[in-house]
Amino acid sequence: MDQMRFDRAQKRVKKISGFYKHLIVYLIINAAHITMKAVNPDKGEEFFTFSTFSLAFFWGIGLLMHALSTFGPGAVLGSDWEERKIREIMDREKRQGKKWE
């Protein structure tokens, strides 16, 4: 059981790390994109238009989904949902005569 907890914790840390890497890339790329639009605008183009911020907007939606998948499952299923589900499946298979060894 301790190994399962360790594996789950390790998986969670990897998900959190992946989210923060995604966030850093999002911030760097969008800052560069918006800076380029501000410094070197296309001829006749205004800065405060949807096209200037569309990359950040749509990528932001993806980033929000990533955040929800990383930090949100506990809010929906409960923090011990995986452990309860594992026990339920093991108990069901034990009653049916299957062995885990």
A tleap script that builds the chain and sets N, CA, C and O, in Angstrom:
source leaprc.protein.ff14SB
mol = sequence {
  NMET ASP GLN MET ARG PHE ASP ARG ALA GLN
  LYS ARG VAL LYS LYS ILE SER GLY PHE TYR
  LYS HIE LEU ILE VAL TYR LEU ILE ILE ASN
  ALA ALA HIE ILE THR MET LYS ALA VAL ASN
  PRO ASP LYS GLY GLU GLU PHE PHE THR PHE
  SER THR PHE SER LEU ALA PHE PHE TRP GLY
  ILE GLY LEU LEU MET HIE ALA LEU SER THR
  PHE GLY PRO GLY ALA VAL LEU GLY SER ASP
  TRP GLU GLU ARG LYS ILE ARG GLU ILE MET
  ASP ARG GLU LYS ARG GLN GLY LYS LYS TRP
  CGLU
}
set mol.1.N position { 0.821 -1.192 0.000 }
set mol.1.CA position { 0.000 0.000 0.000 }
set mol.1.C position { 0.871 1.264 0.000 }
set mol.1.O position { 0.520 2.264 -0.627 }
set mol.2.N position { 2.009 1.212 0.708 }
set mol.2.CA position { 2.910 2.361 0.723 }
set mol.2.C position { 3.477 2.627 -0.665 }
set mol.2.O position { 3.637 3.781 -1.062 }
set mol.3.N position { 3.779 1.567 -1.400 }
set mol.3.CA position { 4.306 1.732 -2.758 }
set mol.3.C position { 3.258 2.384 -3.659 }
set mol.3.O position { 3.591 3.225 -4.494 }
set mol.4.N position { 1.994 1.996 -3.489 }
set mol.4.CA position { 0.927 2.605 -4.286 }
set mol.4.C position { 0.809 4.097 -3.976 }
set mol.4.O position { 0.636 4.912 -4.883 }
set mol.5.N position { 0.901 4.444 -2.716 }
set mol.5.CA position { 0.829 5.860 -2.332 }
set mol.5.C position { 2.012 6.635 -2.909 }
set mol.5.O position { 1.858 7.753 -3.401 }
set mol.6.N position { 3.189 6.024 -2.841 }
set mol.6.CA position { 4.375 6.661 -3.406 }
set mol.6.C position { 4.209 6.867 -4.912 }
set mol.6.O position { 4.511 7.941 -5.432 }
set mol.7.N position { 3.729 5.836 -5.609 }
set mol.7.CA position { 3.532 5.938 -7.061 }
set mol.7.C position { 2.523 7.026 -7.407 }
set mol.7.O position { 2.734 7.782 -8.356 }
set mol.8.N position { 1.423 7.116 -6.647 }
set mol.8.CA position { 0.425 8.155 -6.877 }
set mol.8.C position { 1.010 9.545 -6.610 }
set mol.8.O position { 0.763 10.485 -7.365 }
set mol.9.N position { 1.778 9.663 -5.541 }
set mol.9.CA position { 2.400 10.951 -5.215 }
set mol.9.C position { 3.389 11.351 -6.307 }
set mol.9.O position { 3.448 12.515 -6.704 }
set mol.10.N position { 4.155 10.393 -6.784 }
set mol.10.CA position { 5.125 10.670 -7.841 }
set mol.10.C position { 4.412 11.102 -9.126 }
set mol.10.O position { 4.855 12.032 -9.798 }
set mol.11.N position { 3.323 10.437 -9.462 }
set mol.11.CA position { 2.541 10.785 -10.643 }
set mol.11.C position { 1.966 12.191 -10.499 }
set mol.11.O position { 1.966 12.970 -11.453 }
set mol.12.N position { 1.480 12.509 -9.310 }
set mol.12.CA position { 0.904 13.842 -9.058 }
set mol.12.C position { 1.972 14.928 -9.191 }
set mol.12.O position { 1.716 15.985 -9.767 }
set mol.13.N position { 3.167 14.667 -8.658 }
set mol.13.CA position { 4.257 15.642 -8.759 }
set mol.13.C position { 4.628 15.872 -10.225 }
set mol.13.O position { 4.905 17.005 -10.620 }
set mol.14.N position { 4.636 14.814 -11.032 }
set mol.14.CA position { 4.937 14.960 -12.454 }
set mol.14.C position { 3.870 15.797 -13.159 }
set mol.14.O position { 4.191 16.614 -14.023 }
set mol.15.N position { 2.598 15.594 -12.792 }
set mol.15.CA position { 1.517 16.392 -13.378 }
set mol.15.C position { 1.657 17.862 -12.999 }
set mol.15.O position { 1.481 18.744 -13.840 }
set mol.16.N position { 1.972 18.122 -11.745 }
set mol.16.CA position { 2.137 19.504 -11.291 }
set mol.16.C position { 3.321 20.151 -11.992 }
set mol.16.O position { 3.235 21.293 -12.444 }
set mol.17.N position { 4.420 19.422 -12.080 }
set mol.17.CA position { 5.608 19.917 -12.772 }
set mol.17.C position { 5.288 20.218 -14.237 }
set mol.17.O position { 5.700 21.251 -14.765 }
set mol.18.N position { 4.564 19.330 -14.883 }
set mol.18.CA position { 4.171 19.542 -16.278 }
set mol.18.C position { 3.318 20.782 -16.448 }
set mol.18.O position { 3.472 21.520 -17.421 }
set mol.19.N position { 2.411 21.015 -15.498 }
set mol.19.CA position { 1.580 22.217 -15.572 }
set mol.19.C position { 2.429 23.476 -15.446 }
set mol.19.O position { 2.248 24.423 -16.212 }
set mol.20.N position { 3.357 23.500 -14.482 }
set mol.20.CA position { 4.180 24.693 -14.305 }
set mol.20.C position { 5.079 24.950 -15.509 }
set mol.20.O position { 5.320 26.104 -15.864 }
set mol.21.N position { 5.574 23.898 -16.137 }
set mol.21.CA position { 6.359 24.067 -17.367 }
set mol.21.C position { 5.486 24.664 -18.464 }
set mol.21.O position { 5.914 25.567 -19.182 }
set mol.22.N position { 4.265 24.158 -18.592 }
set mol.22.CA position { 3.314 24.677 -19.571 }
set mol.22.C position { 3.034 26.157 -19.296 }
set mol.22.O position { 2.988 26.960 -20.228 }
set mol.23.N position { 2.850 26.516 -18.042 }
set mol.23.CA position { 2.587 27.905 -17.658 }
set mol.23.C position { 3.761 28.813 -18.023 }
set mol.23.O position { 3.557 29.910 -18.542 }
set mol.24.N position { 4.977 28.367 -17.758 }
set mol.24.CA position { 6.160 29.175 -18.072 }
set mol.24.C position { 6.285 29.398 -19.581 }
set mol.24.O position { 6.553 30.515 -20.024 }
set mol.25.N position { 6.090 28.336 -20.370 }
set mol.25.CA position { 6.153 28.468 -21.826 }
set mol.25.C position { 5.056 29.418 -22.312 }
set mol.25.O position { 5.300 30.256 -23.180 }
set mol.26.N position { 3.852 29.289 -21.754 }
set mol.26.CA position { 2.738 30.172 -22.098 }
set mol.26.C position { 3.108 31.628 -21.854 }
set mol.26.O position { 2.890 32.478 -22.717 }
set mol.27.N position { 3.662 31.919 -20.692 }
set mol.27.CA position { 4.009 33.295 -20.348 }
set mol.27.C position { 5.105 33.846 -21.255 }
set mol.27.O position { 5.011 34.983 -21.717 }
set mol.28.N position { 6.134 33.057 -21.513 }
set mol.28.CA position { 7.260 33.520 -22.346 }
set mol.28.C position { 6.807 33.774 -23.784 }
set mol.28.O position { 7.073 34.837 -24.346 }
set mol.29.N position { 6.122 32.792 -24.375 }
set mol.29.CA position { 5.708 32.922 -25.777 }
set mol.29.C position { 4.720 34.063 -25.956 }
set mol.29.O position { 4.847 34.853 -26.891 }
set mol.30.N position { 3.735 34.158 -25.067 }
set mol.30.CA position { 2.732 35.214 -25.222 }
set mol.30.C position { 3.304 36.594 -24.933 }
set mol.30.O position { 2.905 37.568 -25.572 }
set mol.31.N position { 4.225 36.698 -23.989 }
set mol.31.CA position { 4.880 37.983 -23.742 }
set mol.31.C position { 5.670 38.408 -24.976 }
set mol.31.O position { 5.629 39.575 -25.367 }
set mol.32.N position { 6.387 37.473 -25.587 }
set mol.32.CA position { 7.149 37.781 -26.800 }
set mol.32.C position { 6.213 38.167 -27.949 }
set mol.32.O position { 6.474 39.126 -28.675 }
set mol.33.N position { 5.135 37.421 -28.105 }
set mol.33.CA position { 4.174 37.683 -29.187 }
set mol.33.C position { 3.538 39.071 -29.036 }
set mol.33.O position { 3.469 39.832 -30.001 }
set mol.34.N position { 3.088 39.390 -27.853 }
set mol.34.CA position { 2.439 40.686 -27.621 }
set mol.34.C position { 3.461 41.825 -27.740 }
set mol.34.O position { 3.145 42.892 -28.266 }
set mol.35.N position { 4.679 41.595 -27.251 }
set mol.35.CA position { 5.728 42.612 -27.375 }
set mol.35.C position { 6.044 42.879 -28.843 }
set mol.35.O position { 6.203 44.032 -29.246 }
set mol.36.N position { 6.136 41.823 -29.639 }
set mol.36.CA position { 6.408 41.995 -31.065 }
set mol.36.C position { 5.289 42.769 -31.747 }
set mol.36.O position { 5.551 43.611 -32.606 }
set mol.37.N position { 4.055 42.495 -31.376 }
set mol.37.CA position { 2.916 43.223 -31.954 }
set mol.37.C position { 2.947 44.691 -31.545 }
set mol.37.O position { 2.557 45.560 -32.325 }
set mol.38.N position { 3.409 44.974 -30.326 }
set mol.38.CA position { 3.458 46.357 -29.849 }
set mol.38.C position { 4.607 47.135 -30.495 }
set mol.38.O position { 4.452 48.297 -30.870 }
set mol.39.N position { 5.751 46.479 -30.617 }
set mol.39.CA position { 6.941 47.154 -31.138 }
set mol.39.C position { 6.915 47.272 -32.666 }
set mol.39.O position { 7.327 48.288 -33.225 }
set mol.40.N position { 6.434 46.236 -33.324 }
set mol.40.CA position { 6.464 46.184 -34.782 }
set mol.40.C position { 5.077 45.841 -35.331 }
set mol.40.O position { 4.879 44.741 -35.847 }
set mol.41.N position { 4.120 46.759 -35.230 }
set mol.41.CA position { 2.775 46.439 -35.709 }
set mol.41.C position { 2.722 46.407 -37.238 }
set mol.41.O position { 3.517 47.059 -37.915 }
set mol.42.N position { 1.771 45.640 -37.764 }
set mol.42.CA position { 1.550 45.643 -39.205 }
set mol.42.C position { 1.024 47.017 -39.612 }
set mol.42.O position { 0.416 47.722 -38.807 }
set mol.43.N position { 1.262 47.384 -40.854 }
set mol.43.CA position { 0.876 48.713 -41.325 }
set mol.43.C position { -0.632 48.911 -41.184 }
set mol.43.O position { -1.419 48.121 -41.704 }
set mol.44.N position { -1.021 49.953 -40.490 }
set mol.44.CA position { -2.427 50.283 -40.317 }
set mol.44.C position { -3.134 49.470 -39.244 }
set mol.44.O position { -4.332 49.655 -39.028 }
set mol.45.N position { -2.428 48.583 -38.574 }
set mol.45.CA position { -3.059 47.733 -37.554 }
set mol.45.C position { -2.980 48.402 -36.187 }
set mol.45.O position { -1.947 48.951 -35.805 }
set mol.46.N position { -4.076 48.346 -35.470 }
set mol.46.CA position { -4.096 48.864 -34.111 }
set mol.46.C position { -3.626 47.771 -33.153 }
set mol.46.O position { -3.738 46.579 -33.441 }
set mol.47.N position { -3.097 48.204 -32.007 }
set mol.47.CA position { -2.573 47.242 -31.040 }
set mol.47.C position { -3.688 46.516 -30.293 }
set mol.47.O position { -3.643 45.294 -30.148 }
set mol.48.N position { -4.671 47.245 -29.825 }
set mol.48.CA position { -5.726 46.647 -28.996 }
set mol.48.C position { -6.835 46.055 -29.865 }
set mol.48.O position { -7.944 46.586 -29.939 }
set mol.49.N position { -6.504 44.940 -30.519 }
set mol.49.CA position { -7.486 44.193 -31.302 }
set mol.49.C position { -7.467 42.742 -30.830 }
set mol.49.O position { -6.549 42.302 -30.138 }
set mol.50.N position { -8.495 42.025 -31.222 }
set mol.50.CA position { -8.581 40.620 -30.816 }
set mol.50.C position { -7.422 39.808 -31.377 }
set mol.50.O position { -6.932 38.889 -30.721 }
set mol.51.N position { -6.984 40.141 -32.581 }
set mol.51.CA position { -5.896 39.359 -33.182 }
set mol.51.C position { -4.600 39.470 -32.379 }
set mol.51.O position { -3.792 38.542 -32.371 }
set mol.52.N position { -4.407 40.588 -31.713 }
set mol.52.CA position { -3.202 40.748 -30.889 }
set mol.52.C position { -3.203 39.781 -29.713 }
set mol.52.O position { -2.164 39.236 -29.342 }
set mol.53.N position { -4.363 39.576 -29.143 }
set mol.53.CA position { -4.464 38.779 -27.920 }
set mol.53.C position { -5.113 37.407 -28.137 }
set mol.53.O position { -5.335 36.677 -27.171 }
set mol.54.N position { -5.418 37.051 -29.374 }
set mol.54.CA position { -6.115 35.788 -29.637 }
set mol.54.C position { -5.271 34.567 -29.262 }
set mol.54.O position { -5.803 33.587 -28.742 }
set mol.55.N position { -3.974 34.618 -29.518 }
set mol.55.CA position { -3.099 33.497 -29.147 }
set mol.55.C position { -3.154 33.271 -27.643 }
set mol.55.O position { -3.335 32.143 -27.186 }
set mol.56.N position { -2.997 34.343 -26.877 }
set mol.56.CA position { -3.038 34.237 -25.419 }
set mol.56.C position { -4.405 33.760 -24.947 }
set mol.56.O position { -4.497 32.978 -24.001 }
set mol.57.N position { -5.458 34.221 -25.593 }
set mol.57.CA position { -6.816 33.848 -25.192 }
set mol.57.C position { -7.064 32.353 -25.395 }
set mol.57.O position { -7.451 31.652 -24.461 }
set mol.58.N position { -6.842 31.871 -26.614 }
set mol.58.CA position { -7.144 30.469 -26.898 }
set mol.58.C position { -6.172 29.522 -26.196 }
set mol.58.O position { -6.584 28.470 -25.708 }
set mol.59.N position { -4.924 29.870 -26.141 }
set mol.59.CA position { -3.948 29.058 -25.414 }
set mol.59.C position { -4.282 29.079 -23.926 }
set mol.59.O position { -4.093 28.084 -23.227 }
set mol.60.N position { -4.779 30.213 -23.450 }
set mol.60.CA position { -5.198 30.334 -22.055 }
set mol.60.C position { -6.322 29.368 -21.712 }
set mol.60.O position { -6.368 28.833 -20.604 }
set mol.61.N position { -7.227 29.144 -22.659 }
set mol.61.CA position { -8.287 28.157 -22.442 }
set mol.61.C position { -7.671 26.774 -22.276 }
set mol.61.O position { -8.065 26.019 -21.387 }
set mol.62.N position { -6.713 26.444 -23.122 }
set mol.62.CA position { -6.008 25.160 -22.994 }
set mol.62.C position { -5.265 25.051 -21.680 }
set mol.62.O position { -5.263 23.995 -21.047 }
set mol.63.N position { -4.633 26.139 -21.266 }
set mol.63.CA position { -3.912 26.164 -19.996 }
set mol.63.C position { -4.878 25.989 -18.826 }
set mol.63.O position { -4.559 25.303 -17.855 }
set mol.64.N position { -6.049 26.604 -18.915 }
set mol.64.CA position { -7.069 26.434 -17.874 }
set mol.64.C position { -7.504 24.972 -17.780 }
set mol.64.O position { -7.658 24.441 -16.680 }
set mol.65.N position { -7.699 24.325 -18.918 }
set mol.65.CA position { -8.065 22.903 -18.918 }
set mol.65.C position { -6.947 22.066 -18.284 }
set mol.65.O position { -7.215 21.130 -17.531 }
set mol.66.N position { -5.716 22.407 -18.589 }
set mol.66.CA position { -4.577 21.695 -17.996 }
set mol.66.C position { -4.574 21.889 -16.480 }
set mol.66.O position { -4.333 20.943 -15.731 }
set mol.67.N position { -4.841 23.116 -16.032 }
set mol.67.CA position { -4.883 23.398 -14.589 }
set mol.67.C position { -5.991 22.601 -13.919 }
set mol.67.O position { -5.790 22.043 -12.840 }
set mol.68.N position { -7.158 22.544 -14.548 }
set mol.68.CA position { -8.273 21.788 -13.968 }
set mol.68.C position { -7.956 20.297 -13.903 }
set mol.68.O position { -8.306 19.626 -12.932 }
set mol.69.N position { -7.299 19.785 -14.928 }
set mol.69.CA position { -6.956 18.359 -14.896 }
set mol.69.C position { -5.866 18.066 -13.874 }
set mol.69.O position { -5.785 16.952 -13.355 }
set mol.70.N position { -5.034 19.051 -13.583 }
set mol.70.CA position { -3.946 18.861 -12.615 }
set mol.70.C position { -4.415 19.062 -11.183 }
set mol.70.O position { -4.094 18.261 -10.304 }
set mol.71.N position { -5.168 20.120 -10.944 }
set mol.71.CA position { -5.537 20.482 -9.582 }
set mol.71.C position { -7.001 20.207 -9.249 }
set mol.71.O position { -7.381 20.291 -8.081 }
set mol.72.N position { -7.834 19.880 -10.238 }
set mol.72.CA position { -9.259 19.776 -10.028 }
set mol.72.C position { -9.848 18.438 -9.650 }
set mol.72.O position { -10.902 18.430 -9.014 }
set mol.73.N position { -9.255 17.300 -9.987 }
set mol.73.CA position { -9.934 16.024 -9.740 }
set mol.73.C position { -10.314 15.787 -8.282 }
set mol.73.O position { -11.356 15.186 -8.018 }
set mol.74.N position { -9.522 16.230 -7.351 }
set mol.74.CA position { -9.837 16.044 -5.941 }
set mol.74.C position { -11.113 16.759 -5.551 }
set mol.74.O position { -11.847 16.307 -4.673 }
set mol.75.N position { -11.375 17.888 -6.214 }
set mol.75.CA position { -12.581 18.651 -5.905 }
set mol.75.C position { -13.821 17.939 -6.416 }
set mol.75.O position { -14.890 18.054 -5.817 }
set mol.76.N position { -13.696 17.208 -7.510 }
set mol.76.CA position { -14.846 16.537 -8.102 }
set mol.76.C position { -15.052 15.154 -7.499 }
set mol.76.O position { -16.171 14.811 -7.117 }
set mol.77.N position { -14.006 14.363 -7.407 }
set mol.77.CA position { -14.129 12.970 -6.987 }
set mol.77.C position { -13.780 12.742 -5.518 }
set mol.77.O position { -14.072 11.675 -4.978 }
set mol.78.N position { -13.180 13.696 -4.881 }
set mol.78.CA position { -12.728 13.517 -3.504 }
set mol.78.C position { -11.272 13.113 -3.488 }
set mol.78.O position { -10.782 12.488 -4.428 }
set mol.79.N position { -10.588 13.464 -2.432 }
set mol.79.CA position { -9.147 13.234 -2.392 }
set mol.79.C position { -8.762 11.765 -2.293 }
set mol.79.O position { -7.672 11.385 -2.721 }
set mol.80.N position { -9.631 10.938 -1.741 }
set mol.80.CA position { -9.294 9.517 -1.588 }
set mol.80.C position { -10.088 8.628 -2.548 }
set mol.80.O position { -10.215 7.426 -2.319 }
set mol.81.N position { -10.619 9.214 -3.616 }
set mol.81.CA position { -11.441 8.459 -4.552 }
set mol.81.C position { -10.681 7.287 -5.158 }
set mol.81.O position { -11.217 6.181 -5.231 }
set mol.82.N position { -9.440 7.507 -5.595 }
set mol.82.CA position { -8.670 6.427 -6.227 }
set mol.82.C position { -8.473 5.263 -5.267 }
set mol.82.O position { -8.640 4.103 -5.644 }
set mol.83.N position { -8.119 5.574 -4.039 }
set mol.83.CA position { -7.896 4.513 -3.052 }
set mol.83.C position { -9.185 3.725 -2.780 }
set mol.83.O position { -9.160 2.498 -2.691 }
set mol.84.N position { -10.299 4.435 -2.652 }
set mol.84.CA position { -11.585 3.747 -2.427 }
set mol.84.C position { -11.953 2.881 -3.619 }
set mol.84.O position { -12.455 1.771 -3.442 }
set mol.85.N position { -11.714 3.365 -4.824 }
set mol.85.CA position { -12.043 2.611 -6.028 }
set mol.85.C position { -11.162 1.365 -6.148 }
set mol.85.O position { -11.646 0.301 -6.532 }
set mol.86.N position { -9.888 1.491 -5.826 }
set mol.86.CA position { -8.985 0.336 -5.851 }
set mol.86.C position { -9.464 -0.728 -4.882 }
set mol.86.O position { -9.526 -1.911 -5.218 }
set mol.87.N position { -9.810 -0.288 -3.650 }
set mol.87.CA position { -10.313 -1.248 -2.659 }
set mol.87.C position { -11.602 -1.915 -3.130 }
set mol.87.O position { -11.779 -3.120 -2.951 }
set mol.88.N position { -12.493 -1.146 -3.724 }
set mol.88.CA position { -13.754 -1.692 -4.231 }
set mol.88.C position { -13.505 -2.758 -5.292 }
set mol.88.O position { -14.117 -3.826 -5.256 }
set mol.89.N position { -12.619 -2.477 -6.229 }
set mol.89.CA position { -12.319 -3.444 -7.301 }
set mol.89.C position { -11.653 -4.688 -6.726 }
set mol.89.O position { -11.987 -5.807 -7.113 }
set mol.90.N position { -10.711 -4.496 -5.800 }
set mol.90.CA position { -10.035 -5.650 -5.195 }
set mol.90.C position { -11.023 -6.510 -4.404 }
set mol.90.O position { -10.966 -7.737 -4.475 }
set mol.91.N position { -11.924 -5.879 -3.652 }
set mol.91.CA position { -12.931 -6.625 -2.896 }
set mol.91.C position { -13.870 -7.393 -3.819 }
set mol.91.O position { -14.209 -8.544 -3.543 }
set mol.92.N position { -14.289 -6.764 -4.910 }
set mol.92.CA position { -15.187 -7.418 -5.861 }
set mol.92.C position { -14.509 -8.635 -6.481 }
set mol.92.O position { -15.121 -9.697 -6.599 }
set mol.93.N position { -13.246 -8.483 -6.878 }
set mol.93.CA position { -12.530 -9.600 -7.492 }
set mol.93.C position { -12.204 -10.682 -6.473 }
set mol.93.O position { -12.127 -11.859 -6.827 }
set mol.94.N position { -12.014 -10.304 -5.223 }
set mol.94.CA position { -11.771 -11.296 -4.173 }
set mol.94.C position { -13.020 -12.152 -3.966 }
set mol.94.O position { -12.926 -13.369 -3.807 }
set mol.95.N position { -14.186 -11.513 -3.969 }
set mol.95.CA position { -15.447 -12.258 -3.834 }
set mol.95.C position { -15.668 -13.190 -5.011 }
set mol.95.O position { -16.292 -14.240 -4.858 }
set mol.96.N position { -15.165 -12.821 -6.192 }
set mol.96.CA position { -15.330 -13.661 -7.378 }
set mol.96.C position { -14.264 -14.745 -7.466 }
set mol.96.O position { -14.288 -15.558 -8.389 }
set mol.97.N position { -13.334 -14.770 -6.525 }
set mol.97.CA position { -12.321 -15.818 -6.477 }
set mol.97.C position { -11.023 -15.506 -7.200 }
set mol.97.O position { -10.178 -16.389 -7.341 }
set mol.98.N position { -10.841 -14.274 -7.661 }
set mol.98.CA position { -9.604 -13.907 -8.327 }
set mol.98.C position { -8.593 -13.495 -7.268 }
set mol.98.O position { -8.958 -12.929 -6.238 }
set mol.99.N position { -7.320 -13.780 -7.525 }
set mol.99.CA position { -6.251 -13.438 -6.581 }
set mol.99.C position { -5.358 -12.368 -7.190 }
set mol.99.O position { -5.151 -12.326 -8.403 }
set mol.100.N position { -4.834 -11.504 -6.326 }
set mol.100.CA position { -3.957 -10.431 -6.737 }
set mol.100.C position { -2.487 -10.822 -6.691 }
set mol.100.O position { -1.636 -10.012 -7.056 }
set mol.101.N position { -2.169 -11.993 -6.269 }
set mol.101.CA position { -0.776 -12.380 -6.102 }
set mol.101.C position { -0.215 -13.049 -7.318 }
set mol.101.O position { 0.955 -13.434 -7.327 }
savepdb mol mol.pdb
quit
